[in-house]
Amino acid sequence: MLDWTDRHCRRLHRIISPRARLYTEMVTTGALLHGDPHRHLDHDAAEHPLALQLGGSETADLAACARMALDWGYDEINLNCGCPSERVQRGAFGACLMAEPQLVADGVRAMLDATGLPVTVKHRIGLGREESFGFVRDFVGTVAQAGCRVFIVHTRNAWLQGLSPRENREVPPLRPEVIGRLRADFPDCHFVRNGGLATGEAAAAALQDGADGVMIGRVAYQQPMTLAAMEAALWPLPPDTEAETPARPDALTVVQALQPYVEAQHARGVPPWAIARHCLGLFHGLPGARRWRRQLSDPAFVKAAGTQCMLRAAEVIQGGAEER
Ligand SMILES: Cc1cc2nc3c(=O)[nH]c(=O)nc-3n(C[C@H](O)[C@H](O)[C@H](O)COP(=O)(O)O)c2cc1C
């Protein structure tokens, strides 16, 4: 998620959910081809399975960036056809690409040919207020012909005029039933449902309703421990293996498990706050959640505690130390 997630956030999410597939925020082809690719593509081996999400529409640029994804060891390339922001529209990519399915198909084909990696597409179910199923069906059909087999479907329309990106995640109504219709029409493809799934129960119900997978956005960032509940709901263990499996992590265990990464990154010049900022919601819904957030949001506390800032904040909320 642009401006929210980065590699440090993904490292946190990987500790909480060992099996989830993680996606980068959208990286534009321009940023990779004309900017600093290391900044956007470097990652920790533990983040796998990991997909690079690209924003762009020029076939040759997409192919060149796909090759970079291959060189950097990504497991999947995902093309963004769902972002409604004006800046992205000006660049002629994101959600407005849904109006140009053949262009998307050409890009998908070029990325597949250049890399052999799985190429997936994230999209909406329509543009503006038009709710015809035929629009999204034709989009998926054209792109599937180019070799895309996995579609991540944010199950609401994108209204490209009059709504901010934030409103575009709230106002157009969710229509998850579209997933079932797409599955019926494209039995060789997989459809991952996205939009408004906030609990393990909701994620499991989405699979029971026919989705092939779920993608979680805002809740994963704002309440990261929800990923542990999702993991438990989506990969229920056969009863006889339960005893051998590590217990579902709690927030404190996650803080401790993240600490070696905090130290290692610090040794490479990454300030602890760059990692801690993604952890503000870690104790969401638990006693001490506000105190945890307040401690870590206090620059003086973080500066004084350095790499120990999260362990110290955890001690404070566990009652093991006075609040400083
Ligand atoms: C701050 C922010 C940035 C986002 N950036 C991206 C992005 O880079 N690529 C993308 O596919 N979706 C992006 N999204 C959309 C989410 O991935 C997701 O599709 C949307 O929030 C609906 O899912 P949710 O209800 O689980 O959050 C972003 C959402 C937010 C809140």
The ligand as a Gaussian input file, in Angstrom:
#p B3LYP/6-31G(d) Opt

LIG

0 1
 C       -2.819000       4.023000       1.940000
 C       -3.232000       2.988000       0.933000
 C       -2.401000       2.714000      -0.128000
 C       -2.759000       1.736000      -1.064000
 N       -1.883000       1.449000      -2.060000
 C       -2.157000       0.419000      -2.896000
 C       -1.195000      -0.024000      -3.846000
 O       -0.076000       0.488000      -3.922000
 N       -1.543000      -1.043000      -4.667000
 C       -2.765000      -1.665000      -4.577000
 O       -3.044000      -2.606000      -5.329000
 N       -3.684000      -1.273000      -3.689000
 C       -3.411000      -0.263000      -2.847000
 N       -4.328000       0.113000      -1.907000
 C       -5.635000      -0.565000      -1.877000
 C       -5.610000      -1.811000      -1.009000
 O       -4.634000      -2.718000      -1.472000
 C       -6.960000      -2.549000      -1.039000
 O       -7.252000      -2.936000      -2.365000
 C       -8.117000      -1.697000      -0.526000
 O       -7.745000      -0.976000       0.634000
 C       -9.320000      -2.578000      -0.203000
 O       -8.958000      -3.641000       0.643000
 P       -9.157000      -3.578000       2.252000
 O      -10.609000      -3.299000       2.487000
 O       -8.706000      -4.932000       2.743000
 O       -8.293000      -2.458000       2.750000
 C       -3.993000       1.064000      -0.953000
 C       -4.822000       1.340000       0.133000
 C       -4.442000       2.276000       1.066000
 C       -5.346000       2.538000       2.259000

